[in-house]
Amino acid sequence: MKKLRLGVLASGRGSNLQSIMDCCQRGSLAAEVVVVISDKPSAYALERARQAGIAAFGLEIAAFPSKGEYEQAVVKLLQQADVELVCLAGYMRLVGEALLQAFPNKIMNIHPALLPSFPGLHGQRDALQYGVKISGCTVHFIDEGMDTGPIILQAAVPVLSEDTEESLSARILEQEHRLYPEAIQLYAEGRLEVKGRRVYIK
Ligand code: GAR
């Protein structure tokens, strides 16, 4: 089977990137990460990519006249690498028009909460503070909203009374590392069909 060409955008430590690269390496994911781009040039995700021999670029948004032009530069790098699916892995920015237009229905994200609950930058902390007993993670397609696109897969974890933001995040992260490659594999197999808000798995 032809490998799906992935471009990963990450702002931080890149453990989801690592799990995707590991699954590609093991052959449990029929894909290859061909480029990694970060809005934070010091992100450890870039280091992980370089260690794996993958092209890695840090683009400081402040170096561009506007967010639109920053995104155009990101799009150019993704297109130059012939990326077929863009995976956001801890990418802490709202995706804008340039990326959405260049990759319509071809951008996925992982979020550390059961959407539509607790969107935004602090999914785990917000769930804990709200007092829910179950949280988890969501893989979804990106649309113009903040964590609002069609949901592909979700996994639930319990929230325990002794949990801190760190312990809950770690429990969720374990599921993220399993769930994201699974969703990408479904995409690679052409098994995801989006109709309105619903994603059907064929
Ligand atoms: C992950 O928990 C991911 O779900 C979250 O950031 C973390 C990145 O970890 N993403 C968001 O909160 C997006 N709003 P990683 O860099 O180790 O993959």
Boltz pocket constraint, residues with backbone or C-beta under 6 A from the ligand:
constraints:
  - pocket:
      binder: B
      contacts: [[A, 10], [A, 12], [A, 13], [A, 14], [A, 15], [A, 16], [A, 17], [A, 89], [A, 90], [A, 91], [A, 92], [A, 110], [A, 111], [A, 112], [A, 120], [A, 121], [A, 122], [A, 123], [A, 169], [A, 173], [A, 176]]
      max_distance: 6.0
